[in-house]
């Protein structure tokens, strides 16, 4: 795993491909549904932060990385250059 992959996604791009893009959901429902699932997970993590009225840095980092995973999948679907959310933007 490169430092970029570790900091951006928390996993390799090959892992994203294997775990998300080749998943049963992807095969039966399409990559759009995979992305919606990732975004739903992010919403769930954010609602946990709102409920407890504190920003857990670990949760914030997990949300950022999952958003980057969703963006990676979308970029692979469309063939465009990846745009990532850096720690500095959050």
Secondary structure, DSSP 8 states (H G I E B T S, - for coil): --HHHHHHTSS-HHHHIIIIITSHHHHHH-HHHHHHHHHHHHHHHHHHHHHHTS--HHHHHHHHHHHHHHHHHHHHHHT-------GGG-
